[in-house]
């Protein structure tokens, strides 16, 4: 099996989990995943405190909990 370079591995990914995603637009933990979503990546925001508070997600993230 051929070995991928780190660049090849990253370029082949279409889904990215963002640990510590944040709801405040001024924070990198918001605008970096938002940028990635705008580039076509599926972004999975990971921040249990955020979800527990009932906040939403970046534009490509999962829907807000009911």
Backbone as CSV, one residue per row, in Angstrom:
resi,resn,N_x,N_y,N_z,CA_x,CA_y,CA_z,C_x,C_y,C_z
1,UNK,0.839,-1.168,0.000,0.000,0.000,0.000,0.897,1.248,0.000
2,UNK,0.682,2.157,-0.956,1.521,3.360,-1.012,1.264,4.277,0.191
3,UNK,2.312,4.933,0.626,2.213,5.852,1.757,1.890,7.253,1.248
4,UNK,0.941,7.909,1.904,0.586,9.293,1.556,1.462,10.261,2.326
5,UNK,1.753,11.367,1.706,2.432,12.441,2.424,1.387,13.127,3.298
6,UNK,1.803,13.870,4.314,0.817,14.601,5.119,-0.049,15.538,4.266
7,UNK,0.556,16.196,3.282,-0.210,17.095,2.410,-1.263,16.324,1.625
8,UNK,-0.908,15.162,1.088,-1.868,14.353,0.347,-3.007,13.896,1.252
9,UNK,-2.680,13.507,2.467,-3.705,13.061,3.408,-4.679,14.199,3.726
10,UNK,-4.150,15.392,3.967,-5.013,16.530,4.273,-5.865,16.938,3.078
11,UNK,-5.298,16.887,1.894,-6.049,17.270,0.700,-7.157,16.278,0.360
12,UNK,-7.015,15.037,0.807,-8.027,14.028,0.492,-9.186,14.030,1.494
13,UNK,-9.038,14.745,2.598,-10.097,14.809,3.618,-11.221,15.731,3.167
14,UNK,-12.451,15.336,3.472,-13.598,16.201,3.185,-14.353,16.569,4.459
15,UNK,-14.057,15.881,5.561,-14.698,16.156,6.844,-13.619,16.464,7.872
16,UNK,-13.843,17.547,8.624,-12.870,17.967,9.634,-13.607,18.212,10.946
17,UNK,-13.152,17.562,12.021,-13.688,17.830,13.352,-12.865,18.958,13.967
18,UNK,-13.543,19.952,14.482,-12.863,21.095,15.090,-13.063,21.029,16.599
19,UNK,-11.992,20.679,17.296,-12.047,20.583,18.753,-11.993,21.976,19.357
20,UNK,-12.938,22.265,20.227,-12.982,23.581,20.866,-13.664,24.635,20.029
21,UNK,-14.538,24.222,19.105,-15.271,25.189,18.280,-16.000,26.183,19.180
22,UNK,-16.146,27.412,18.710,-16.744,28.459,19.533,-17.795,29.215,18.753
23,UNK,-18.746,29.821,19.443,-19.857,30.529,18.802,-19.589,32.019,18.574
24,UNK,-18.519,32.557,19.118,-18.232,33.983,18.959,-17.432,34.227,17.684
25,UNK,-17.993,35.000,16.734,-17.340,35.218,15.438,-15.941,35.822,15.498
26,UNK,-15.591,36.521,16.568,-14.261,37.147,16.642,-13.159,36.156,17.009
27,UNK,-13.528,34.951,17.408,-12.544,33.947,17.827,-12.152,33.046,16.661
28,UNK,-10.883,32.675,16.636,-10.399,31.758,15.592,-11.162,30.436,15.620
29,UNK,-11.602,30.025,16.792,-12.345,28.773,16.925,-13.715,28.856,16.251
30,UNK,-14.124,30.055,15.825,-15.331,30.215,15.015,-14.972,30.452,13.556
31,UNK,-14.100,31.434,13.285,-13.908,31.818,11.892,-13.058,30.842,11.089
32,UNK,-12.190,30.084,11.718,-11.437,29.068,10.964,-12.366,27.953,10.476
33,UNK,-13.196,27.348,11.357,-14.125,26.341,10.841,-15.126,26.925,9.844
34,UNK,-15.539,28.169,10.057,-16.460,28.809,9.127,-15.816,28.957,7.749
35,UNK,-14.546,29.345,7.720,-13.807,29.444,6.459,-13.721,28.079,5.785
36,UNK,-13.370,27.052,6.550,-13.266,25.699,5.989,-14.606,25.248,5.401
37,UNK,-15.700,25.549,6.104,-17.030,25.205,5.587,-17.288,25.926,4.268
38,UNK,-16.884,27.174,4.188,-17.042,27.944,2.948,-16.216,27.405,1.803
39,UNK,-15.154,26.657,2.123,-14.302,26.047,1.103,-14.807,24.665,0.693
40,UNK,-15.925,24.227,1.288,-16.519,22.959,0.894,-16.288,21.794,1.835
41,UNK,-15.593,22.015,2.926,-15.382,20.946,3.891,-16.632,20.761,4.749
42,UNK,-16.880,19.555,5.177,-17.914,19.276,6.169,-17.238,19.451,7.522
43,UNK,-17.721,20.393,8.316,-17.095,20.723,9.592,-17.963,20.191,10.724
44,UNK,-17.332,19.436,11.625,-18.015,18.915,12.798,-17.480,19.643,14.020
45,UNK,-18.218,20.653,14.517,-17.738,21.377,15.688,-17.846,20.504,16.931
46,UNK,-16.787,20.464,17.719,-16.756,19.654,18.941,-16.524,20.584,20.115
47,UNK,-17.574,20.799,20.894,-17.478,21.600,22.107,-18.701,21.269,22.951
48,UNK,-18.567,20.295,23.860,-19.720,19.862,24.658,-20.411,20.995,25.417
49,UNK,-19.675,21.957,25.914,-20.285,23.067,26.651,-21.169,23.894,25.723
50,UNK,-20.738,24.076,24.489,-21.490,24.841,23.497,-22.807,24.144,23.195
51,UNK,-22.746,22.838,22.959,-23.974,22.095,22.637,-24.903,22.037,23.837
52,UNK,-24.370,21.907,25.018,-25.203,21.842,26.217,-25.960,23.147,26.432
53,UNK,-25.385,24.254,25.952,-26.033,25.555,26.124,-27.140,25.778,25.106
54,UNK,-27.254,24.890,24.095,-28.290,25.027,23.075,-27.910,25.967,21.947
55,UNK,-26.641,26.338,21.838,-26.188,27.215,20.762,-26.170,26.476,19.437
56,UNK,-26.072,27.221,18.353,-26.041,26.644,17.020,-24.656,26.204,16.615
57,UNK,-24.462,25.979,15.316,-23.196,25.511,14.786,-22.779,26.389,13.620
58,UNK,-21.574,26.159,13.119,-21.156,26.851,11.909,-22.055,26.387,10.777
59,UNK,-21.993,27.065,9.643,-22.981,26.819,8.595,-23.014,25.396,8.070
60,UNK,-21.940,24.615,8.222,-22.008,23.239,7.726,-22.095,22.224,8.859
61,UNK,-22.147,22.706,10.078,-22.190,21.793,11.216,-23.549,21.148,11.398
62,UNK,-23.637,20.251,12.338,-24.897,19.579,12.602,-25.937,20.586,13.092
63,UNK,-27.214,20.263,12.959,-28.242,21.183,13.442,-28.191,21.327,14.956
64,UNK,-28.733,22.407,15.443,-28.801,22.629,16.882,-29.662,21.553,17.524
65,UNK,-29.329,21.160,18.751,-30.149,20.152,19.425,-31.547,20.693,19.706
66,UNK,-32.525,19.815,19.670,-33.921,20.223,19.920,-34.203,20.354,21.393
